[in-house]
Amino acid sequence: MFEELDTVELVAPLPEANVKVGRQGAVVMVYGNHEAYEVEFYNADWEWTPDMDVPYPAVLATVTPDRVRLVQRHRASAITTRR
């Protein structure tokens, strides 16, 4: 399961959003009991470039857990607080 701000990589294409396998993004929302995730996919440089066909540097897409893999856990999700 992924948490908000985790970095994930697409393992199955999203042709409807024009996002190819290997594109990385950040989880921005977790739906339900981790049934789906809203992921913001950036270009390879994580920034907007003039050759992109969209004015915003990212593509927002809803994906199921089987379409992405974890690249890096967001640091805050991995830290536990001692009391």
Backbone bond lengths (Angstrom), bond angles and torsions (degrees), N, CA, C in turn:
res aa  C-N    CA-C-N  psi(-1)  N-CA   C-N-CA  omega(-1)  CA-C   N-CA-C  phi
1 M - - - 1.452 - - 1.517 109.32 -
2 F 1.303 114.21 148.26 1.460 120.87 -178.49 1.521 109.30 -110.56
3 E 1.323 114.67 156.30 1.460 121.16 178.71 1.523 108.81 -119.91
4 E 1.312 115.92 164.78 1.466 120.13 178.00 1.526 110.14 -57.38
5 L 1.312 115.20 137.55 1.467 127.02 178.83 1.527 114.02 79.15
6 D 1.331 118.48 -0.95 1.461 119.87 171.70 1.525 108.60 -65.33
7 T 1.327 116.90 147.45 1.459 121.71 174.75 1.518 107.69 -93.22
8 V 1.332 115.70 127.81 1.458 121.36 -179.86 1.527 109.37 -125.38
9 E 1.333 115.65 162.51 1.459 121.76 178.75 1.517 108.82 -126.12
10 L 1.301 115.76 137.00 1.453 121.36 -178.89 1.522 110.74 -72.50
11 V 1.337 117.49 128.87 1.467 121.77 179.17 1.530 111.62 -110.21
12 A 1.315 117.52 -5.84 1.468 123.41 175.59 1.525 106.81 -138.10
13 P 1.318 118.10 135.28 1.469 119.83 -175.41 1.524 112.66 -64.24
14 L 1.326 114.52 154.16 1.461 122.09 174.08 1.535 107.04 -118.59
15 P 1.328 117.79 78.15 1.462 120.07 -175.27 1.526 113.27 -60.22
16 E 1.327 117.23 -32.26 1.468 120.58 -179.77 1.521 112.01 -65.18
17 A 1.345 116.88 -23.57 1.465 121.59 178.85 1.528 111.54 -109.61
18 N 1.342 116.96 2.76 1.466 122.64 -178.70 1.527 112.00 58.38
19 V 1.334 115.96 43.26 1.453 121.87 178.90 1.524 107.58 -116.42
20 K 1.334 116.05 125.90 1.458 121.56 -175.80 1.528 111.68 -96.82
21 V 1.335 115.16 160.08 1.462 122.44 176.47 1.524 109.05 -54.97
22 G 1.319 116.07 138.61 1.456 121.48 178.51 1.510 113.95 98.32
23 R 1.320 117.61 -14.41 1.462 120.67 179.56 1.521 108.93 -71.15
24 Q 1.320 116.55 134.63 1.462 121.00 -179.10 1.519 110.37 -102.78
25 G 1.326 114.37 155.85 1.451 119.58 179.48 1.510 110.91 -160.39
26 A 1.306 115.00 177.81 1.464 121.74 -179.50 1.522 109.45 -111.52
27 V 1.318 115.65 136.06 1.466 120.80 174.74 1.525 106.82 -70.97
28 V 1.328 116.92 123.06 1.456 119.99 -179.96 1.523 112.69 -109.37
29 M 1.346 116.46 -14.03 1.458 119.70 177.12 1.526 109.58 -157.97
30 V 1.323 114.61 141.26 1.465 121.35 175.95 1.521 106.81 -107.99
31 Y 1.339 116.69 126.64 1.464 121.18 179.97 1.520 110.93 -98.48
32 G 1.325 114.99 135.14 1.458 121.48 176.04 1.512 112.29 55.48
33 N 1.307 114.94 -137.49 1.456 121.38 179.38 1.531 108.79 -95.97
34 H 1.326 115.64 54.31 1.468 123.67 -179.37 1.534 112.28 65.54
35 E 1.351 116.84 31.15 1.463 120.01 176.70 1.523 111.45 -74.30
36 A 1.340 116.20 -27.86 1.468 121.21 -179.65 1.521 108.99 -156.62
37 Y 1.336 113.83 163.67 1.466 120.83 -178.12 1.515 109.22 -136.55
38 E 1.317 115.82 143.28 1.462 120.66 170.03 1.521 104.76 -92.86
39 V 1.329 116.32 122.84 1.456 121.28 -176.54 1.525 109.18 -122.65
40 E 1.313 115.52 135.68 1.456 122.14 176.18 1.527 106.94 -99.18
41 F 1.336 116.08 106.42 1.456 122.55 -178.75 1.521 109.72 -92.43
42 Y 1.339 116.80 126.65 1.454 122.50 178.22 1.520 110.37 -101.99
43 N 1.344 115.87 168.92 1.468 118.93 173.77 1.522 108.50 -73.75
44 A 1.307 117.94 179.25 1.468 122.19 -173.93 1.527 113.25 -59.20
45 D 1.331 117.94 -29.01 1.461 121.49 -178.50 1.528 112.55 -96.54
46 W 1.307 117.42 4.49 1.463 122.93 -176.83 1.521 112.09 56.83
47 E 1.316 116.24 34.24 1.466 119.96 177.10 1.514 110.00 -151.74
48 W 1.308 116.30 165.15 1.455 121.17 178.11 1.517 109.30 -75.99
49 T 1.324 117.08 141.27 1.461 121.97 174.68 1.519 108.21 -129.07
50 P 1.336 117.97 150.06 1.469 120.57 -176.02 1.529 114.50 -59.91
51 D 1.323 118.64 -22.95 1.461 120.35 -178.45 1.527 113.52 -84.01
52 M 1.322 117.28 -3.50 1.461 119.55 179.49 1.520 109.28 -72.28
53 D 1.318 116.27 146.73 1.455 120.68 -177.89 1.533 113.28 -88.40
54 V 1.310 117.00 8.51 1.463 121.54 176.43 1.527 108.88 -128.12
55 P 1.316 117.84 146.38 1.467 120.16 -178.18 1.525 113.46 -74.58
56 Y 1.326 117.60 -14.55 1.456 121.87 -179.10 1.524 107.68 -106.34
57 P 1.326 119.23 144.01 1.464 120.60 -173.36 1.520 115.63 -72.68
58 A 1.303 117.80 1.70 1.459 118.79 -175.39 1.515 111.18 -137.48
59 V 1.312 114.12 164.88 1.453 122.04 173.38 1.517 106.22 -119.13
60 L 1.300 117.08 127.61 1.458 122.18 177.77 1.520 107.47 -95.73
61 A 1.329 117.52 126.17 1.460 121.07 -178.51 1.517 110.65 -143.90
62 T 1.313 115.57 146.96 1.455 121.84 174.57 1.522 107.87 -92.77
63 V 1.323 116.37 127.08 1.466 121.22 -177.62 1.525 109.95 -130.74
64 T 1.318 115.17 153.55 1.460 121.22 174.32 1.525 108.18 -91.22
65 P 1.331 118.03 159.09 1.464 120.90 -175.62 1.523 114.74 -57.44
66 D 1.324 118.12 -28.30 1.461 120.73 -178.83 1.525 113.67 -75.13
67 R 1.320 117.56 -7.46 1.471 120.90 -178.52 1.525 113.52 -97.41
68 V 1.343 116.65 -6.78 1.462 120.47 -179.39 1.516 110.90 -135.40
69 R 1.335 114.47 158.57 1.471 120.06 174.64 1.520 107.77 -127.93
70 L 1.321 116.17 154.15 1.459 121.36 -179.72 1.523 110.24 -74.11
71 V 1.319 116.13 131.85 1.464 122.14 174.04 1.521 108.76 -103.43
72 Q 1.325 115.30 -47.51 1.471 119.28 -179.05 1.522 109.33 -152.50
73 R 1.317 114.55 130.99 1.458 120.60 176.07 1.519 108.13 -76.13
74 H 1.317 115.98 136.26 1.463 119.59 176.71 1.519 108.33 -63.49
75 R 1.300 116.32 133.55 1.469 121.87 -174.27 1.522 112.89 -52.33
76 A 1.304 118.71 -43.45 1.466 121.01 -178.09 1.520 111.44 -64.62
77 S 1.349 118.48 -29.71 1.461 120.47 178.76 1.513 112.00 -72.76
78 A 1.330 116.76 -22.30 1.462 120.48 -175.46 1.523 112.44 -93.83
79 I 1.310 117.36 -6.97 1.472 121.34 -176.56 1.522 109.20 -97.39
80 T 1.309 115.99 133.84 1.469 120.06 174.87 1.519 107.74 -109.35
81 T 1.292 115.40 148.93 1.469 120.95 -178.60 1.515 109.86 -96.53
82 R 1.317 116.95 130.58 1.469 121.37 175.80 1.511 109.56 -87.89
83 R 1.290 115.17 142.38 1.474 119.42 177.05 1.494 109.52 -118.98
